Amino acid sequence: MSVNWLIIISVASILQGTSRSDETAYAHRPGSIDTITCLEHPEQSYCLFRSSPDKNKAPLVVLLDPGGRGSLPLRMYQDLAKKYGYMLACSNNGRNGPPEIFHQALDAMIPDLITRFDPDTGKMVYCGFSGGGREAFLYSQLRHTAGVIACGSGISSFAGDEQLRLPFYIGIAGRKDMNYLEVTEAVERAAQLGTPSWIIAFDGGHSWPDTLTMRRAFDQVEIRWNEMGLIQLSDQVRRQIRRDICCQLDSMLSRGRYHEAISLRSRLMENPAFDREDPCWQEVLSRFPSQHELENAQRTWNKIRKKEKRYQDSVISAFHGIDLALYKQLDHVRPDSWWKSRGKQVRRAMGSEDFLIMESASRMNDFTRNNCMERGYFILDDPQGPEQAARYFRAWCSFDPDSPDAFYWLAIAFARDGLQQEAIDALEKAVSNGLEAEKIEATRAFENLRSDPRYRSLIIKTGQQ
């Protein structure tokens, strides 16, 4: 296990003291998003938002973005930070990749934050999106146990049950997010092990949640802190939170999302904010269908979930087949017919009038596309990467033949592998799918194609469209 970050904080405090002139550089800029360089680790920086310049032990929400976009989540949630009195911070260096990238960024950022801005470390939350959500969980185990809000991600498969005992675990996912099932299962797993848990679904895909959804997550944070004796919520606030949950339940019932309503009802009845005598709860409870209808709805949902998981397993098996072929150095790996068949099935299901089937198919589509992309991206810069990456990008093209991005990246892989004519063929397909000439001209990988007559003709033709 790595050195506890509290030790790092103590050493940093001794070394830098409290009289640094640049500590006060941000003291009179309330309400702004500042980019701050870590004093002891100048190669690391983070974005900070404080609604007040006072060192009043504000709760700290550490945000983890998978792309190192420090200001993005702060811009999205700064109004919520003002409402709740939270301090927000997000590293500009932490990003997807080996866990050490996030860990090094947070090991530098958090001691710097504590020394210079004095947040309340007893009221601290790690909140991450996608790969940042998984790292939020891992970092809370390695350094300092804190509540976790995981957006669009579940719990690492390497985590043992003893690692799931957190102050609370909140899972957020878009209904069309490829990781939707993963999030729901992570919340269920945490709840079974006695960790206070909550799940929030929103109408969207794989992205940071909207402010309303994050506000609901912060409400649950406040409920948990109140239960832990860290804050004291008024009866009025607790009542408002309960009524918002009842509104969510009412919406789920109205839209026929019974599997979500069942899950939320069970979470609510275990929640410290729950009041069985609340008139709002009684009204919503009366609107639930019969037990028989709910059981049928749950069986339907379980069938969809099992089918989706089988699909994911089949996709991973297909990639393992490609990996094995590459390991054996086979010259041609073109599972085009398999991917085309899968693509047709998924696109047909995405047009279904049944919203559960449509959303499931959307998740399958994103799961396949993102796996193709990531496998190609990760090896593209390796010495033998372009040739291997092209095979994954070909799979992406076969599955998603109308995508300009799929053929764009296939062209990049071909160009880096010195296959100029194949690269131009892929670019022609990308252009016919809507790729713009400006993006092609700005791509350095195509430098060796610039003098080719076919390339120049393609650029001219694209510019005239």
C-alpha positions as CSV (number, residue, x, y, z in Angstrom):
1,M,0.0,0.0,0.0
2,S,1.3,3.5,-0.8
3,V,2.3,6.0,1.8
4,N,-0.8,7.5,3.5
5,W,-1.4,11.0,2.1
6,L,-1.8,12.4,5.6
7,I,1.9,11.9,6.0
8,I,2.5,13.7,2.7
9,I,0.4,16.6,4.0
10,S,2.4,16.9,7.2
11,V,5.7,17.0,5.4
12,A,4.4,19.6,2.9
13,S,3.1,21.8,5.7
14,I,6.5,21.8,7.5
15,L,8.4,22.6,4.3
16,Q,6.2,25.4,3.0
17,G,4.7,26.9,6.2
18,T,1.7,29.3,5.9
19,S,3.4,32.5,4.8
20,R,3.8,31.7,1.1
21,S,2.9,34.9,-0.9
22,D,1.2,32.8,-3.6
23,E,-1.1,31.2,-1.0
24,T,-2.9,34.5,-0.8
25,A,-3.0,35.0,-4.6
26,Y,-6.3,33.2,-4.7
27,A,-7.7,34.3,-1.3
28,H,-9.8,37.2,-2.8
29,R,-11.2,35.5,-5.9
30,P,-14.5,33.9,-4.7
31,G,-16.7,32.5,-7.3
32,S,-14.0,32.0,-9.9
33,I,-12.4,28.9,-11.3
34,D,-8.6,29.2,-10.8
35,T,-5.9,27.1,-12.3
36,I,-3.3,26.4,-9.6
37,T,0.2,24.9,-9.8
38,C,1.1,22.6,-6.9
39,L,3.9,24.3,-4.9
40,E,5.9,21.1,-4.2
41,H,5.1,19.5,-7.5
42,P,5.1,22.2,-10.2
43,E,4.6,19.6,-12.9
44,Q,1.1,19.1,-11.5
45,S,-1.8,21.5,-11.5
46,Y,-5.5,21.6,-10.7
47,C,-8.6,23.7,-11.1
48,L,-10.3,25.0,-7.9
49,F,-13.7,26.6,-7.2
50,R,-14.6,28.2,-3.9
51,S,-17.8,30.2,-3.4
52,S,-16.2,32.0,-0.4
53,P,-12.6,33.1,0.2
54,D,-12.8,32.4,3.9
55,K,-11.0,29.4,5.3
56,N,-14.2,28.1,6.9
57,K,-13.5,24.3,6.6
58,A,-15.7,23.9,3.5
59,P,-16.5,20.4,2.5
60,L,-14.3,19.2,-0.4
61,V,-15.4,17.4,-3.5
62,V,-12.5,16.0,-5.5
63,L,-13.6,15.5,-9.1
64,L,-11.8,13.0,-11.3
65,D,-12.2,13.5,-15.1
66,P,-10.9,10.7,-17.4
67,G,-9.4,13.2,-19.8
68,G,-7.7,15.5,-17.3
69,R,-10.2,18.3,-18.2
70,G,-9.9,20.1,-14.8
71,S,-12.2,23.0,-15.5
72,L,-15.0,21.0,-17.2
73,P,-16.8,19.5,-14.2
74,L,-16.2,22.7,-12.2
75,R,-18.0,24.8,-14.8
76,M,-20.8,22.3,-14.7
77,Y,-21.3,22.2,-11.0
78,Q,-20.1,25.6,-9.7
79,D,-23.7,26.7,-9.0
80,L,-24.2,23.6,-6.9
81,A,-21.0,24.3,-5.0
82,K,-22.4,27.7,-4.1
83,K,-25.7,26.2,-3.0
84,Y,-24.1,23.6,-0.8
85,G,-21.1,25.6,0.3
86,Y,-18.7,23.0,-1.2
87,M,-15.2,23.4,-2.5
88,L,-14.5,21.8,-5.9
89,A,-11.2,20.7,-7.2
90,C,-10.2,18.7,-10.3
91,S,-6.7,17.8,-11.5
92,N,-5.4,18.8,-14.9
93,N,-3.0,15.8,-15.0
94,G,-5.1,12.9,-13.7
95,R,-6.5,10.9,-16.6
96,N,-7.3,7.4,-17.9
97,G,-4.3,5.1,-18.1
98,P,-2.3,3.3,-15.5
99,P,-3.6,4.0,-12.0
100,E,-0.4,5.7,-11.1
101,I,-1.3,8.7,-13.3
102,F,-4.3,9.5,-11.2
103,H,-2.6,8.6,-8.0
104,Q,0.4,10.9,-8.6
105,A,-1.9,13.8,-9.6
106,L,-4.0,13.4,-6.4
107,D,-0.9,12.8,-4.2
108,A,0.3,16.2,-5.3
109,M,-3.1,18.0,-5.4
110,I,-4.7,17.1,-2.2
111,P,-1.9,18.0,0.2
112,D,-1.5,21.3,-1.7
113,L,-5.3,21.9,-1.3
114,I,-5.3,21.2,2.4
115,T,-2.2,23.3,3.2
116,R,-3.3,26.3,1.2
117,F,-7.1,26.3,1.4
118,D,-7.9,24.3,4.6
119,P,-11.0,22.3,3.5
120,D,-12.8,20.1,6.0
121,T,-11.2,16.7,5.3
122,G,-13.8,15.0,7.5
123,K,-16.4,16.0,4.9
124,M,-14.7,14.8,1.8
125,V,-16.0,13.1,-1.4
126,Y,-14.3,11.6,-4.4
127,C,-16.5,12.0,-7.4
128,G,-15.3,10.7,-10.8
129,F,-16.7,10.0,-14.3
130,S,-16.0,6.9,-16.3
131,G,-12.4,5.8,-15.6
132,G,-12.3,8.6,-13.0
133,G,-15.1,6.9,-11.2
134,R,-13.2,3.7,-10.8
135,E,-10.1,5.7,-9.6
136,A,-12.3,7.6,-7.1
137,F,-13.1,4.2,-5.5
138,L,-9.5,3.0,-5.6
139,Y,-8.0,6.2,-4.2
140,S,-10.5,6.2,-1.3
141,Q,-9.1,2.7,-0.4
142,L,-5.4,3.5,-0.9
143,R,-5.2,6.9,0.9
144,H,-8.2,8.1,2.8
145,T,-11.6,6.5,3.2
146,A,-14.3,8.9,2.0
147,G,-17.7,8.8,0.3
148,V,-17.7,8.0,-3.4
149,I,-19.9,9.2,-6.3
150,A,-19.1,7.1,-9.3
151,C,-20.6,8.4,-12.6
152,G,-20.8,6.1,-15.5
153,S,-18.6,3.4,-13.9
154,G,-18.8,0.6,-11.4
155,I,-16.4,-0.9,-8.9
156,S,-13.1,-2.4,-10.1
157,S,-13.4,-6.2,-10.6
158,F,-10.2,-6.5,-8.6
159,A,-11.8,-5.1,-5.5
160,G,-12.4,-7.5,-2.7
161,D,-15.5,-7.4,-0.5
162,E,-13.6,-6.0,2.4
163,Q,-12.8,-2.9,0.3
164,L,-16.5,-2.0,-0.2
165,R,-17.1,-0.7,3.3
166,L,-17.3,3.1,2.6
167,P,-19.2,5.9,4.4
168,F,-21.5,5.7,1.3
169,Y,-21.4,4.8,-2.4
170,I,-23.5,6.7,-4.9
171,G,-23.8,5.4,-8.5
172,I,-24.9,7.6,-11.4
173,A,-25.5,6.4,-15.0
174,G,-27.3,7.5,-18.1
175,R,-29.9,5.0,-19.3
176,K,-28.1,4.7,-22.6
177,D,-24.6,4.5,-21.0
178,M,-22.7,1.4,-22.0
179,N,-21.8,1.0,-18.3
180,Y,-25.4,1.3,-17.0
181,L,-25.6,-2.3,-15.9
182,E,-22.2,-2.1,-14.3
183,V,-23.3,0.9,-12.2
184,T,-26.6,-0.8,-11.1
185,E,-24.7,-3.9,-10.1
186,A,-22.1,-2.0,-8.2
187,V,-24.7,-0.3,-6.1
188,E,-26.4,-3.6,-5.5
189,R,-23.1,-5.2,-4.4
190,A,-22.3,-2.3,-2.1
191,A,-25.8,-2.5,-0.5
192,Q,-25.5,-6.3,0.1
193,L,-22.3,-5.7,2.0
194,G,-23.8,-3.1,4.3
195,T,-22.5,0.1,2.6
196,P,-25.1,2.8,2.4
197,S,-25.8,3.1,-1.3
198,W,-27.9,5.0,-3.8
199,I,-28.4,5.0,-7.5
200,I,-29.5,7.8,-9.8
201,A,-30.4,7.3,-13.5
202,F,-30.8,10.0,-16.0
203,D,-31.8,10.3,-19.6
204,G,-28.5,10.3,-21.4
205,G,-25.4,8.4,-22.4
206,H,-21.8,8.1,-21.2
207,S,-21.1,11.6,-19.9
208,W,-20.9,13.7,-16.7
209,P,-24.4,13.9,-15.4
210,D,-26.5,17.1,-15.7
211,T,-26.7,19.5,-12.7
212,L,-30.2,18.2,-11.6
213,T,-28.8,14.7,-11.3
214,M,-25.7,15.8,-9.5
215,R,-27.8,17.9,-7.1
216,R,-29.7,14.7,-6.2
217,A,-26.3,13.0,-5.5
218,F,-25.3,15.9,-3.3
219,D,-28.6,15.6,-1.4
220,Q,-27.7,12.1,-0.6
221,V,-24.3,13.2,0.6
222,E,-25.9,15.6,2.9
223,I,-28.3,12.9,4.2
224,R,-25.3,10.6,5.0
225,W,-23.3,13.4,6.7
226,N,-26.3,14.2,8.8
227,E,-26.6,10.5,9.8
228,M,-22.9,10.5,10.7
229,G,-23.3,13.6,12.9
230,L,-21.1,15.8,10.7
231,I,-23.9,18.2,9.9
232,Q,-27.4,18.9,11.0
233,L,-30.2,19.1,8.4
234,S,-33.4,20.9,9.2
235,D,-36.7,19.0,9.0
236,Q,-37.6,21.3,6.1
237,V,-34.5,20.2,4.1
238,R,-35.1,16.6,4.8
239,R,-38.7,16.9,3.7
240,Q,-37.7,18.6,0.5
241,I,-35.3,15.8,-0.3
242,R,-38.0,13.2,0.4
243,R,-40.4,14.9,-1.9
244,D,-37.9,15.1,-4.7
245,I,-37.3,11.3,-4.3
246,C,-41.1,10.8,-4.4
247,C,-41.2,12.9,-7.6
248,Q,-38.6,10.7,-9.1
249,L,-40.6,7.6,-8.2
250,D,-43.8,9.2,-9.6
251,S,-42.0,9.9,-12.9
252,M,-40.7,6.3,-13.1
253,L,-44.2,4.9,-12.5
254,S,-45.7,7.2,-15.1
255,R,-43.2,6.1,-17.7
256,G,-43.4,2.4,-17.0
257,R,-39.9,2.2,-15.6
258,Y,-40.9,-0.3,-12.9
259,H,-37.5,-2.0,-12.4
260,E,-36.1,1.4,-11.5
261,A,-39.0,2.2,-9.2
262,I,-38.6,-1.1,-7.4
263,S,-34.9,-0.4,-6.9
264,L,-35.4,3.2,-5.7
265,R,-38.2,2.1,-3.4
266,S,-36.0,-0.4,-1.6
267,R,-33.2,2.2,-1.4
268,L,-35.6,4.8,0.0
269,M,-37.0,2.5,2.7
270,E,-33.4,2.0,4.0
271,N,-32.6,5.7,3.7
272,P,-32.2,7.9,6.8
273,A,-34.5,10.5,5.1
274,F,-37.4,8.0,4.8
275,D,-40.6,8.8,6.7
276,R,-43.3,6.1,6.3
277,E,-46.0,8.6,7.4
278,D,-45.0,11.3,4.9
279,P,-48.2,12.0,2.8
280,C,-46.1,12.3,-0.3
281,W,-44.8,8.8,0.2
282,Q,-48.2,7.5,0.9
283,E,-49.6,9.0,-2.3
284,V,-46.8,7.5,-4.5
285,L,-47.1,4.2,-2.8
286,S,-50.8,4.0,-3.8
287,R,-49.8,4.4,-7.4
288,F,-47.5,1.3,-7.5
289,P,-49.0,-1.5,-9.7
290,S,-50.0,-4.8,-8.2
291,Q,-47.3,-7.1,-6.9
292,H,-47.9,-9.5,-9.8
293,E,-47.3,-6.7,-12.3
294,L,-44.1,-5.6,-10.6
295,E,-42.8,-9.2,-10.6
296,N,-43.6,-9.5,-14.3
297,A,-41.8,-6.2,-14.9
298,Q,-38.8,-7.4,-12.9
299,R,-38.6,-10.6,-14.9
300,T,-38.7,-8.7,-18.1
301,W,-35.9,-6.5,-16.9
302,N,-33.8,-9.5,-15.8
303,K,-34.2,-11.0,-19.3
304,I,-33.0,-7.9,-20.9
305,R,-30.1,-7.6,-18.5
306,K,-29.0,-11.2,-19.1
307,K,-29.3,-10.8,-22.9
308,E,-27.2,-7.6,-22.8
309,K,-24.5,-9.3,-20.6
310,R,-24.4,-12.3,-23.0
311,Y,-23.9,-9.8,-25.9
312,Q,-21.0,-8.1,-24.1
313,D,-19.4,-11.4,-23.4
314,S,-19.7,-12.3,-27.1
315,V,-18.0,-9.1,-28.1
316,I,-15.1,-9.6,-25.7
317,S,-14.7,-13.2,-27.0
318,A,-14.5,-11.8,-30.5
319,F,-11.7,-9.4,-29.4
320,H,-9.9,-12.3,-27.7
321,G,-10.1,-14.1,-31.1
322,I,-8.5,-11.1,-32.8
323,D,-5.9,-10.9,-30.0
324,L,-5.1,-14.6,-30.5
325,A,-4.7,-14.2,-34.2
326,L,-2.4,-11.2,-33.7
327,Y,-0.4,-13.2,-31.2
328,K,0.0,-16.0,-33.8
329,Q,1.0,-13.3,-36.4
330,L,-1.7,-14.2,-38.9
331,D,-1.7,-11.9,-41.9
332,H,-5.4,-11.4,-42.3
333,V,-7.9,-11.0,-39.5
334,R,-11.2,-9.8,-41.0
335,P,-14.2,-10.8,-39.0
336,D,-16.3,-8.5,-41.2
337,S,-19.3,-10.8,-41.6
338,W,-19.6,-11.3,-37.8
339,W,-19.4,-7.6,-37.0
340,K,-21.8,-6.7,-39.8
341,S,-24.3,-9.2,-38.5
342,R,-24.0,-7.9,-35.0
343,G,-24.3,-4.3,-36.2
344,K,-27.5,-5.0,-38.1
345,Q,-29.0,-6.7,-35.1
346,V,-28.2,-3.8,-32.8
347,R,-29.3,-1.1,-35.2
348,R,-32.6,-2.9,-35.7
349,A,-33.1,-3.1,-31.9
350,M,-32.2,0.6,-31.5
351,G,-35.3,1.4,-33.6
352,S,-37.6,-0.6,-31.3
353,E,-40.8,1.0,-30.0
354,D,-40.1,-0.7,-26.6
355,F,-37.9,1.8,-24.7
356,L,-36.2,-0.9,-22.6
357,I,-35.1,-2.7,-25.8
358,M,-34.1,0.5,-27.5
359,E,-32.0,1.7,-24.5
360,S,-30.4,-1.8,-24.2
361,A,-29.4,-1.7,-27.8
362,S,-28.0,1.8,-27.5
363,R,-25.8,0.5,-24.6
364,M,-24.7,-2.5,-26.7
365,N,-23.8,-0.1,-29.6
366,D,-21.7,2.1,-27.4
367,F,-20.1,-0.9,-25.7
368,T,-19.0,-2.3,-29.0
369,R,-17.9,1.0,-30.5
370,N,-15.9,2.1,-27.4
371,N,-14.1,-1.3,-27.2
372,C,-13.1,-1.0,-30.8
373,M,-11.9,2.5,-30.3
374,E,-10.0,1.9,-27.1
375,R,-8.2,-1.2,-28.3
376,G,-7.0,0.6,-31.4
377,Y,-6.1,3.8,-29.6
378,F,-4.0,2.1,-26.9
379,I,-1.7,0.3,-29.4
380,L,-1.6,2.8,-32.2
381,D,1.7,4.4,-31.0
382,D,3.4,1.1,-30.3
383,P,6.2,0.0,-32.7
384,Q,4.0,-2.6,-34.3
385,G,0.8,-0.7,-33.3
386,P,-0.5,0.7,-36.6
387,E,-0.9,-2.7,-38.3
388,Q,-2.6,-4.2,-35.2
389,A,-4.7,-1.1,-34.6
390,A,-6.0,-1.2,-38.1
391,R,-7.6,-4.6,-37.4
392,Y,-9.6,-3.2,-34.5
393,F,-10.6,-0.1,-36.5
394,R,-11.7,-2.4,-39.3
395,A,-13.9,-4.2,-36.8
396,W,-15.3,-0.8,-35.8
397,C,-16.0,0.1,-39.5
398,S,-17.7,-3.2,-40.1
399,F,-20.0,-2.7,-37.0
400,D,-20.6,1.0,-37.6
401,P,-20.3,1.5,-41.4
402,D,-21.9,5.0,-41.4
403,S,-19.4,6.4,-38.9
404,P,-16.9,9.0,-40.2
405,D,-14.7,8.6,-37.1
406,A,-14.3,4.8,-37.6
407,F,-12.9,5.3,-41.2
408,Y,-10.9,8.4,-40.1
409,W,-9.0,6.4,-37.5
410,L,-8.6,3.5,-39.9
411,A,-7.0,5.9,-42.3
412,I,-4.6,7.1,-39.6
413,A,-3.5,3.5,-38.8
414,F,-2.9,2.8,-42.5
415,A,-1.0,6.1,-43.0
416,R,1.2,5.4,-40.0
417,D,1.8,1.9,-41.4
418,G,2.9,3.3,-44.7
419,L,-0.1,2.1,-46.6
420,Q,-0.9,5.3,-48.5
421,Q,-3.5,4.0,-51.0
422,E,-5.4,2.1,-48.2
423,A,-5.3,5.2,-46.1
424,I,-6.9,7.3,-48.9
425,D,-9.5,4.6,-49.5
426,A,-10.5,4.9,-45.9
427,L,-10.5,8.7,-46.0
428,E,-12.8,8.6,-49.1
429,K,-15.3,6.5,-47.1
430,A,-14.9,8.8,-44.0
431,V,-15.6,11.9,-46.3
432,S,-18.7,10.2,-47.8
433,N,-19.9,9.7,-44.2
434,G,-19.5,13.4,-43.4
435,L,-15.8,14.0,-42.3
436,E,-14.7,17.6,-43.0
437,A,-11.6,18.5,-45.0
438,E,-10.4,20.8,-42.2
439,K,-10.0,17.9,-39.9
440,I,-8.1,15.9,-42.5
441,E,-5.7,18.7,-43.3
442,A,-5.0,19.3,-39.6
443,T,-4.0,15.6,-39.0
444,R,-0.2,15.2,-38.9
445,A,-0.5,11.5,-39.7
446,F,-1.5,12.4,-43.3
447,E,1.7,14.4,-44.0
448,N,3.0,11.7,-46.4
449,L,-0.3,11.7,-48.3
450,R,-0.3,15.4,-49.2
451,S,1.4,15.0,-52.5
452,D,-0.7,12.1,-53.7
453,P,-3.1,13.2,-56.5
454,R,-5.9,11.2,-55.0
455,Y,-5.5,13.0,-51.7
456,R,-5.5,16.4,-53.3
457,S,-8.5,15.6,-55.4
458,L,-10.3,14.4,-52.3
459,I,-9.6,17.6,-50.4
460,I,-10.7,19.8,-53.3
461,K,-13.9,17.7,-53.7
462,T,-14.6,17.8,-50.0
463,G,-14.1,21.6,-49.9
464,Q,-16.6,22.1,-52.7
465,Q,-19.4,20.1,-51.0
